[in-house]
Amino acid sequence: MSVNPKEEELEESNESLALQPAPRKDPKCIVCSAKAEYCMRGLPKNTYCTECAEAYFGLLDYLDKLGNSQES
């Protein structure tokens, strides 16, 4: 039984997406527990408030703004 390689890749990516936790509705900063506004790219659980994001990363361009997926 041969399977199309593209189908296998799609199945694997769907499985990896299913394993990732859904973002929380009211995320908190992992440093100070304030309301989070940013997260690390590819790591939605690593959320930061503006002050902690600026302190730890300097440039906010390295982070994703939470809720940005609806605004394209």
BELBELDA-V222765 format. One record per pair of residues at least 12 apart in sequence whose C-alpha atoms are under 7 Angstrom apart, sorted by sequence separation. I is the first residue (numbers start at 1). J is the second residue. D is the distance in Angstrom with one decimal. If there is no record, write none. Layout:
((I;J;D) (I;J;D))
This chain:
((36;48;4.8) (37;49;5.1) (38;50;7.0) (36;49;4.2) (37;50;6.2) (35;49;5.9) (34;49;6.2) (30;46;6.6) (30;47;5.9) (31;48;7.0) (29;47;5.2) (30;48;6.1) (28;47;6.6) (29;48;4.1) (27;47;7.0) (29;49;5.3) (23;44;6.3) (23;45;7.0) (41;63;5.8) (40;63;5.0) (41;64;5.8) (39;63;5.7) (40;64;6.1) (38;63;6.2) (39;64;5.4) (38;64;5.6) (39;65;6.4) (38;65;4.5) (39;66;6.5) (37;65;6.0) (38;66;5.2) (37;66;5.4))
